[in-house]
Amino acid sequence: MRKTLRWLLSLVVLIGTVSTAGAATAAQPEATAAQPSATADIKDRLLAIPGMSLIEEKPYTGYRYFVLNYTQPIDHRHPSKGTFKQRITMLHKDTARPTVFFTSGYNVSTTPRRSEPTQIVDGNQISMEYRFFTPSRPDPANWSKLDIWQAASDQHRIFKALKKIYAKKWLSTGGSKGGMTATYYERFYPRDMDGVVAYVAPNDVVNKEDSAYDEFFANVGTKECRDKLNAVQREALVRREQLEKRYEEYAAAEGLTFKTIGSMDKAYEAVVLDYVWGFWQYSLLADCDTIPADAANATDDELWSTIDTIVGFSAYADQGLEQYTPYYYQAGTQLGAPDIEFPHIESGLIRYGYQPPRNFVPRDISMKFQPWAMRDVDTWVKHNAKQMLFVYGENDPWGSEPFHLGKGARDSYIFTAPGANHGANVAGLVDDEKALATARILKWAGVASATVQEDPSKAKPLAKHDRKLDKHSAERQLRP
């Protein structure tokens, strides 16, 4: 544990950053030209916002969909010291409807998509690309400006700019790192949103204390399934030499290099040690039937295939890491990262262990961990959460360290979807929790009917399911 004095000093620094938020925002120039009227075309109204520019508009039935760039300060504390263009998208329905602010915490999709809260409230959706994910990266990139407060300030400026057009209630949401992002935004700008829906958001309060993950893997699912997965993972290390020869051929054919992590051997072990985690993150207990039943007698092809399907042998090559450099930077400076044990594998088979984020970021980028950042957010949520909903999956390893609510929390909830993985959502909750969560989302958005307010069990999403619009990405990436 850190000394009490250091903790207090760190908290003062964080409080100081919050107090500068208004100043940074106020430093931005206001529009001087006349704004289009409320009856003007929505595209004209959006493009009249200073710093907003159009990349493209894509048609979608019942909506207008815009891909936009918005000019942001590189440093919200010093707005005059350079800017960058941040991609955002707007799924516009009607300015008379509520608006949902969505972020994945990574790149923004430029294909029309609708988050679950957007469907529930039948509203508009603004989606933000997280700073430093290309192309939303300053050039040159000053990595010290990639932190949770700067990103929250990006959201704050976007909200302030769009609130003049979308004047109804606002909710923020996101899954995994996006759920973390929505939570951090609420911590630093608690007056912006009318509600928060954070899905499967990890809360790594103390980075060096990760026993919760070990306990999770010792108990998740069934013993039969755990034993099958553990056996495959161990066998892949027993056959390391022969499988790495195949890996070398694969890397040559795909043009993969391993400069960042340091060697193909390190990359191979990282992939194998992610195998069990990857299964539970994206698969269900029923999928255990697809795992080789007798790892010791499985063919090399069978071992390779199951590991490549669940993790992907390109994950820790330079080409697989490059897109996620901003995440690993944040994991190694503020967010924290898990460090798990492997009691089913002899120590002699493991050379590097569960590797830290520093190994996945180019060495020319400086990193220093800030242990107070997550402690501050955790404390704030416990004592100040208001109209916040956290949804976790019972079988999702990232939920091993969840957020908790204290006595100071108001109208806030934590629900767990039984048997669910990292794709847990409100629809997967047990019936009474699903109804309550849906009712609160509708209430926070200002669109709950009198019937729903009297009887939450009557709560239903206001928009019908759209197979394309409500489709979620199937991409597997073993990050939050």
C-alpha positions as CSV (number, residue, x, y, z in Angstrom):
1,M,0.0,0.0,0.0
2,R,1.1,3.5,-0.7
3,K,1.7,6.0,2.1
4,T,-1.3,8.0,3.1
5,L,0.4,11.3,2.4
6,R,1.1,10.2,-1.2
7,W,-2.5,9.2,-1.7
8,L,-3.8,12.5,-0.4
9,L,-1.4,14.5,-2.7
10,S,-2.4,12.4,-5.7
11,L,-6.1,13.1,-4.9
12,V,-5.4,16.8,-4.8
13,V,-3.8,16.6,-8.2
14,L,-6.8,14.8,-9.6
15,I,-9.2,17.3,-8.0
16,G,-7.2,20.0,-9.6
17,T,-7.5,18.5,-13.0
18,V,-11.3,18.5,-12.6
19,S,-11.4,22.1,-11.7
20,T,-9.5,23.0,-14.9
21,A,-12.1,21.4,-17.1
22,G,-14.3,24.4,-17.3
23,A,-11.4,26.7,-18.1
24,A,-10.2,24.5,-20.9
25,T,-13.6,24.4,-22.4
26,A,-14.1,28.1,-22.0
27,A,-10.9,28.8,-23.8
28,Q,-12.3,27.5,-27.0
29,P,-13.7,30.1,-29.4
30,E,-17.5,30.4,-29.6
31,A,-19.4,30.7,-32.9
32,T,-19.5,34.2,-34.2
33,A,-21.7,33.6,-37.3
34,A,-25.4,33.2,-37.0
35,Q,-26.5,29.7,-36.3
36,P,-29.0,27.9,-38.5
37,S,-32.5,27.9,-37.2
38,A,-34.1,24.8,-35.5
39,T,-36.0,24.1,-38.7
40,A,-32.8,24.0,-40.8
41,D,-31.5,20.6,-42.2
42,I,-29.8,18.7,-39.5
43,K,-26.6,18.4,-41.5
44,D,-26.4,22.2,-41.8
45,R,-26.9,22.5,-38.1
46,L,-24.2,20.1,-37.3
47,L,-21.7,21.6,-39.7
48,A,-22.4,25.1,-38.3
49,I,-20.7,23.9,-35.0
50,P,-17.2,25.4,-34.9
51,G,-14.6,22.7,-35.6
52,M,-17.1,20.3,-37.1
53,S,-16.6,18.9,-40.7
54,L,-18.2,16.2,-42.7
55,I,-16.4,13.1,-43.8
56,E,-19.5,11.4,-45.3
57,E,-23.2,10.8,-44.9
58,K,-24.6,7.3,-45.3
59,P,-28.3,6.6,-45.8
60,Y,-30.2,4.4,-43.3
61,T,-33.9,4.0,-43.2
62,G,-35.5,6.0,-40.3
63,Y,-32.2,7.9,-39.6
64,R,-29.6,10.2,-40.9
65,Y,-26.1,8.9,-40.4
66,F,-23.0,11.2,-40.5
67,V,-19.3,10.4,-40.1
68,L,-17.7,13.6,-38.9
69,N,-14.5,15.2,-37.7
70,Y,-14.4,17.4,-34.7
71,T,-11.4,19.6,-33.9
72,Q,-10.2,19.0,-30.3
73,P,-7.3,20.5,-28.3
74,I,-4.4,18.1,-27.8
75,D,-4.3,19.3,-24.2
76,H,-7.5,20.5,-22.7
77,R,-5.5,22.3,-20.0
78,H,-3.6,24.3,-22.7
79,P,-6.0,24.6,-25.7
80,S,-3.7,26.9,-27.5
81,K,-1.0,24.3,-27.8
82,G,-2.2,22.5,-30.9
83,T,-5.3,20.5,-32.0
84,F,-6.2,17.3,-33.7
85,K,-9.2,15.9,-35.6
86,Q,-11.3,13.4,-33.7
87,R,-13.7,11.2,-35.6
88,I,-17.3,11.0,-34.4
89,T,-20.5,9.6,-35.9
90,M,-24.1,10.8,-35.5
91,L,-27.0,8.4,-35.8
92,H,-29.7,11.1,-36.0
93,K,-33.4,10.3,-35.4
94,D,-35.0,13.4,-34.1
95,T,-33.9,16.4,-32.0
96,A,-37.1,15.8,-30.0
97,R,-35.7,12.4,-28.9
98,P,-33.1,11.7,-26.1
99,T,-29.5,11.2,-27.2
100,V,-27.1,8.4,-26.2
101,F,-23.4,9.1,-26.1
102,F,-21.6,5.9,-27.0
103,T,-17.9,5.0,-27.0
104,S,-16.2,1.7,-27.4
105,G,-13.0,3.2,-25.9
106,Y,-11.3,2.2,-29.2
107,N,-11.8,3.1,-32.8
108,V,-15.3,4.3,-33.9
109,S,-17.2,2.2,-36.4
110,T,-18.3,4.0,-39.5
111,T,-21.1,1.5,-40.2
112,P,-24.4,2.5,-38.7
113,R,-24.8,0.7,-35.4
114,R,-27.2,1.2,-32.4
115,S,-26.3,0.5,-28.8
116,E,-28.8,-1.2,-26.5
117,P,-29.7,2.0,-24.6
118,T,-30.3,3.7,-28.0
119,Q,-32.8,1.0,-28.9
120,I,-34.4,1.1,-25.5
121,V,-35.0,4.9,-25.6
122,D,-35.5,5.1,-29.4
123,G,-33.1,8.0,-29.6
124,N,-30.2,9.6,-31.3
125,Q,-26.7,8.2,-30.9
126,I,-23.4,10.1,-31.0
127,S,-20.3,7.8,-31.1
128,M,-16.8,9.0,-30.4
129,E,-13.4,7.5,-31.4
130,Y,-11.1,7.5,-28.4
131,R,-8.2,9.9,-28.7
132,F,-4.9,8.4,-30.1
133,F,-6.6,5.6,-32.0
134,T,-5.8,6.3,-35.6
135,P,-6.8,8.5,-37.4
136,S,-7.8,10.4,-34.2
137,R,-4.2,10.9,-33.2
138,P,-2.3,14.1,-32.9
139,D,0.8,14.4,-35.1
140,P,3.3,14.3,-33.6
141,A,1.8,12.2,-30.8
142,N,2.6,13.5,-27.3
143,W,1.6,10.3,-25.4
144,S,1.5,12.1,-22.1
145,K,-1.8,13.6,-23.3
146,L,-3.5,10.2,-23.5
147,D,-5.2,9.9,-20.1
148,I,-8.7,9.4,-18.7
149,W,-9.2,13.1,-17.9
150,Q,-8.2,14.3,-21.4
151,A,-10.5,11.7,-23.0
152,A,-13.4,12.7,-20.7
153,S,-12.8,16.3,-21.7
154,D,-13.1,15.3,-25.3
155,Q,-16.5,14.0,-24.5
156,H,-17.4,17.0,-22.5
157,R,-16.6,19.4,-25.4
158,I,-18.6,17.2,-27.9
159,F,-21.6,17.2,-25.5
160,K,-21.5,21.0,-25.0
161,A,-21.4,21.5,-28.7
162,L,-24.2,19.1,-29.5
163,K,-26.5,19.9,-26.5
164,K,-27.5,23.1,-28.3
165,I,-29.1,20.9,-31.0
166,Y,-30.0,17.9,-29.0
167,A,-31.6,19.5,-26.0
168,K,-33.4,16.5,-24.5
169,K,-32.0,14.1,-22.0
170,W,-28.6,12.4,-22.5
171,L,-27.3,9.0,-21.5
172,S,-23.7,7.8,-21.8
173,T,-22.9,4.1,-22.5
174,G,-20.2,1.7,-23.7
175,G,-19.0,-1.8,-23.3
176,S,-15.8,-3.0,-21.6
177,K,-13.3,-0.2,-22.1
178,G,-16.2,1.8,-23.4
179,G,-18.0,1.1,-20.1
180,M,-14.9,2.3,-18.3
181,T,-14.8,5.4,-20.4
182,A,-18.5,6.2,-19.6
183,T,-17.7,5.8,-15.9
184,Y,-14.6,8.1,-16.1
185,Y,-16.6,10.7,-18.0
186,E,-19.2,10.7,-15.2
187,R,-16.5,11.0,-12.6
188,F,-15.0,14.1,-14.1
189,Y,-18.1,15.7,-15.6
190,P,-21.0,14.5,-13.3
191,R,-23.4,17.2,-14.5
192,D,-23.3,16.4,-18.2
193,M,-25.3,13.1,-18.4
194,D,-28.7,12.2,-17.1
195,G,-27.7,8.5,-16.7
196,V,-24.9,6.0,-17.4
197,V,-25.2,2.5,-18.6
198,A,-21.8,0.8,-18.3
199,Y,-21.4,-2.8,-19.6
200,V,-18.8,-5.3,-18.4
201,A,-16.5,-2.5,-17.1
202,P,-13.4,-3.7,-15.3
203,N,-12.3,-1.8,-12.2
204,D,-8.7,-2.7,-11.4
205,V,-8.3,-0.6,-8.2
206,V,-5.0,-2.1,-7.0
207,N,-3.0,-3.2,-10.0
208,K,-0.7,-5.5,-8.1
209,E,-3.5,-7.4,-6.3
210,D,-5.1,-9.7,-8.9
211,S,-6.2,-12.7,-6.9
212,A,-9.8,-12.1,-7.9
213,Y,-8.8,-13.3,-11.4
214,D,-7.2,-16.5,-10.1
215,E,-10.3,-17.2,-8.0
216,F,-12.5,-16.7,-11.1
217,F,-10.6,-19.2,-13.2
218,A,-10.6,-21.7,-10.4
219,N,-14.4,-21.7,-10.3
220,V,-15.9,-20.6,-13.6
221,G,-18.1,-23.0,-15.5
222,T,-17.7,-26.7,-14.7
223,K,-14.6,-28.7,-13.6
224,E,-14.9,-30.7,-16.8
225,C,-14.7,-27.7,-19.0
226,R,-11.9,-26.1,-17.0
227,D,-9.9,-29.3,-17.1
228,K,-10.2,-29.5,-20.9
229,L,-9.1,-25.9,-21.4
230,N,-6.2,-26.1,-19.0
231,A,-5.0,-29.3,-20.6
232,V,-4.9,-27.7,-24.1
233,Q,-3.1,-24.7,-22.7
234,R,-0.5,-26.9,-21.0
235,E,0.0,-29.2,-24.0
236,A,0.7,-26.3,-26.3
237,L,3.6,-25.4,-24.0
238,V,4.8,-29.0,-23.8
239,R,4.9,-29.1,-27.7
240,R,6.4,-25.6,-27.9
241,E,9.3,-26.5,-30.2
242,Q,7.2,-28.2,-32.9
243,L,4.4,-25.7,-32.8
244,E,6.7,-22.8,-32.9
245,K,8.2,-24.2,-36.2
246,R,4.6,-23.9,-37.6
247,Y,4.3,-20.5,-36.1
248,E,7.5,-19.4,-37.9
249,E,6.1,-20.6,-41.2
250,Y,2.8,-18.9,-40.5
251,A,4.6,-15.6,-39.6
252,A,6.7,-15.7,-42.8
253,A,3.6,-16.4,-44.9
254,E,1.7,-13.5,-43.3
255,G,4.6,-11.1,-43.1
256,L,4.4,-10.9,-39.3
257,T,7.2,-9.3,-37.2
258,F,7.9,-9.3,-33.4
259,K,9.9,-6.2,-32.7
260,T,7.6,-4.7,-30.1
261,I,7.2,-7.8,-27.9
262,G,10.8,-8.8,-28.5
263,S,10.7,-12.3,-30.1
264,M,8.4,-14.8,-31.7
265,D,8.9,-17.0,-28.6
266,K,7.5,-14.3,-26.3
267,A,4.6,-13.9,-28.7
268,Y,3.9,-17.6,-28.9
269,E,3.7,-17.9,-25.1
270,A,1.5,-14.8,-24.8
271,V,-1.0,-16.3,-27.2
272,V,-1.0,-19.7,-25.4
273,L,-1.4,-18.1,-22.0
274,D,-4.4,-16.1,-23.3
275,Y,-6.2,-19.2,-24.4
276,V,-8.3,-19.9,-21.3
277,W,-9.1,-16.3,-20.8
278,G,-10.1,-15.9,-24.4
279,F,-12.5,-18.8,-24.2
280,W,-14.4,-17.5,-21.3
281,Q,-14.4,-13.9,-22.6
282,Y,-16.1,-14.8,-25.9
283,S,-17.6,-18.3,-25.5
284,L,-20.3,-19.9,-23.5
285,L,-20.2,-23.0,-21.4
286,A,-22.0,-25.0,-24.1
287,D,-19.0,-24.2,-26.4
288,C,-16.8,-26.5,-24.3
289,D,-17.9,-29.3,-26.7
290,T,-15.7,-27.7,-29.3
291,I,-12.5,-28.0,-27.2
292,P,-10.3,-31.1,-27.8
293,A,-11.3,-33.6,-25.2
294,D,-7.9,-35.3,-24.8
295,A,-5.2,-32.7,-25.3
296,A,-2.3,-35.1,-24.8
297,N,-3.4,-37.2,-27.7
298,A,-4.7,-34.3,-29.9
299,T,-2.9,-33.6,-33.2
300,D,-0.7,-30.5,-33.7
301,D,-3.4,-29.3,-36.1
302,E,-6.1,-29.7,-33.5
303,L,-4.1,-27.7,-30.9
304,W,-3.1,-25.0,-33.4
305,S,-6.7,-24.7,-34.7
306,T,-8.4,-24.2,-31.3
307,I,-5.8,-21.7,-30.1
308,D,-5.8,-19.7,-33.3
309,T,-9.6,-19.7,-33.3
310,I,-9.9,-18.4,-29.7
311,V,-6.9,-16.1,-29.5
312,G,-5.3,-15.7,-32.9
313,F,-1.6,-16.3,-33.5
314,S,-1.2,-12.8,-35.0
315,A,-2.4,-11.1,-31.7
316,Y,1.1,-10.3,-30.4
317,A,2.9,-9.7,-33.7
318,D,3.7,-6.0,-34.4
319,Q,0.8,-6.0,-36.9
320,G,-1.6,-7.2,-34.3
321,L,-0.5,-4.9,-31.6
322,E,-0.2,-1.7,-33.6
323,Q,-3.9,-0.8,-33.6
324,Y,-4.1,-1.2,-29.8
325,T,-1.0,0.7,-28.7
326,P,-3.2,3.4,-27.1
327,Y,-5.0,0.8,-25.0
328,Y,-1.8,-0.9,-23.8
329,Y,-0.3,2.5,-23.1
330,Q,-3.3,3.3,-20.9
331,A,-3.2,-0.1,-19.2
332,G,0.4,0.5,-18.3
333,T,-0.1,4.1,-17.1
334,Q,-3.5,4.3,-15.5
335,L,-6.1,1.5,-16.1
336,G,-4.1,-1.4,-14.8
337,A,-3.9,-4.9,-16.2
338,P,-4.4,-8.4,-14.9
339,D,-1.5,-10.7,-13.8
340,I,-2.8,-14.2,-13.4
341,E,-1.3,-17.5,-12.2
342,F,-1.3,-20.9,-13.9
343,P,-1.3,-23.6,-11.2
344,H,-2.0,-26.3,-13.7
345,I,1.2,-25.7,-15.6
346,E,4.7,-26.6,-14.3
347,S,6.9,-23.5,-13.8
348,G,9.5,-24.9,-16.2
349,L,7.1,-24.7,-19.1
350,I,6.5,-21.0,-18.6
351,R,9.3,-18.6,-19.5
352,Y,7.8,-15.2,-19.3
353,G,4.5,-15.4,-17.4
354,Y,1.6,-13.2,-18.1
355,Q,3.3,-10.2,-19.7
356,P,2.7,-6.6,-18.6
357,P,1.5,-3.9,-21.0
358,R,5.0,-2.4,-21.2
359,N,5.9,-5.4,-23.4
360,F,3.2,-4.5,-26.0
361,V,4.1,-0.8,-26.4
362,P,7.1,0.4,-28.6
363,R,10.0,1.2,-26.4
364,D,10.3,4.7,-27.7
365,I,7.1,5.6,-25.9
366,S,7.7,6.4,-22.2
367,M,5.3,4.9,-19.6
368,K,5.0,5.4,-15.9
369,F,2.1,3.9,-13.9
370,Q,-0.2,6.2,-11.8
371,P,-1.6,4.0,-9.0
372,W,-4.0,6.7,-7.8
373,A,-6.0,7.0,-11.0
374,M,-8.2,4.0,-10.6
375,R,-8.4,4.3,-6.8
376,D,-9.9,7.8,-7.3
377,V,-12.5,6.6,-9.7
378,D,-13.4,3.6,-7.6
379,T,-13.9,5.9,-4.5
380,W,-15.9,8.4,-6.4
381,V,-18.3,5.7,-7.8
382,K,-18.8,4.2,-4.4
383,H,-19.8,7.5,-2.8
384,N,-21.2,9.6,-5.6
385,A,-22.8,7.4,-8.2
386,K,-26.1,8.8,-9.3
387,Q,-28.3,7.2,-12.0
388,M,-25.6,4.7,-13.0
389,L,-26.2,1.1,-14.1
390,F,-23.4,-1.5,-14.3
391,V,-24.1,-4.8,-16.2
392,Y,-21.7,-7.7,-15.9
393,G,-21.5,-11.3,-17.3
394,E,-21.3,-14.2,-14.8
395,N,-18.7,-16.0,-16.9
396,D,-16.7,-13.0,-18.1
397,P,-13.1,-12.8,-16.7
398,W,-13.1,-9.0,-17.0
399,G,-15.9,-8.9,-14.4
400,S,-13.6,-10.4,-11.7
401,E,-12.9,-6.9,-10.5
402,P,-16.2,-5.0,-10.9
403,F,-17.3,-1.6,-9.7
404,H,-19.1,-1.5,-6.3
405,L,-21.7,0.9,-4.9
406,G,-21.4,2.4,-1.4
407,K,-23.9,4.2,0.9
408,G,-23.5,7.4,-1.1
409,A,-24.8,5.9,-4.3
410,R,-28.3,7.0,-5.5
411,D,-30.6,5.4,-8.0
412,S,-27.7,3.2,-9.1
413,Y,-27.5,-0.6,-9.8
414,I,-25.1,-3.5,-10.4
415,F,-26.6,-6.5,-12.2
416,T,-25.0,-9.7,-13.5
417,A,-26.4,-11.7,-16.4
418,P,-26.3,-15.4,-15.6
419,G,-24.1,-17.5,-17.8
420,A,-23.2,-14.5,-19.9
421,N,-19.7,-13.7,-21.3
422,H,-18.2,-10.3,-22.3
423,G,-21.2,-9.6,-24.4
424,A,-23.5,-9.3,-21.4
425,N,-26.4,-6.9,-21.8
426,V,-29.7,-5.8,-20.2
427,A,-31.6,-8.2,-22.4
428,G,-29.7,-11.1,-20.8
429,L,-30.6,-10.3,-17.2
430,V,-33.1,-12.2,-15.2
431,D,-36.7,-10.9,-15.9
432,D,-37.2,-8.7,-12.8
433,E,-33.7,-7.1,-13.2
434,K,-34.2,-6.7,-16.9
435,A,-37.5,-4.9,-16.4
436,L,-36.1,-2.7,-13.6
437,A,-33.0,-1.8,-15.7
438,T,-35.1,-1.0,-18.8
439,A,-37.5,1.1,-16.7
440,R,-34.6,3.1,-15.1
441,I,-33.0,3.7,-18.5
442,L,-36.4,5.0,-19.9
443,K,-36.8,7.2,-16.8
444,W,-33.3,8.7,-17.0
445,A,-33.9,9.5,-20.6
446,G,-37.2,11.2,-19.9
447,V,-39.3,8.8,-22.0
448,A,-40.8,6.5,-19.4
449,S,-44.6,6.3,-19.7
450,A,-46.8,6.7,-16.7
451,T,-47.5,3.0,-16.8
452,V,-43.8,2.1,-16.7
453,Q,-43.2,4.5,-13.8
454,E,-45.9,2.9,-11.8
455,D,-45.0,-0.7,-12.8
456,P,-41.4,-1.3,-14.0
457,S,-42.4,-4.8,-15.1
458,K,-44.1,-3.2,-18.1
459,A,-40.9,-1.7,-19.4
460,K,-39.9,-2.6,-22.9
461,P,-37.5,-1.1,-25.5
462,L,-39.3,1.7,-27.5
463,A,-37.7,0.8,-30.8
464,K,-38.1,-2.5,-32.6
465,H,-35.1,-4.7,-33.0
466,D,-33.2,-4.0,-36.3
467,R,-31.1,-7.0,-37.5
468,K,-28.5,-4.8,-39.1
469,L,-28.5,-1.7,-36.9
470,D,-28.4,-3.7,-33.7
471,K,-25.7,-6.2,-34.9
472,H,-22.7,-6.3,-32.7
473,S,-19.1,-6.8,-34.0
474,A,-17.9,-10.4,-33.7
475,E,-14.2,-9.3,-33.6
476,R,-12.3,-11.1,-30.9
477,Q,-9.8,-9.0,-29.1
478,L,-8.6,-10.1,-25.7
479,R,-8.7,-6.6,-24.2
480,P,-11.5,-5.0,-22.2
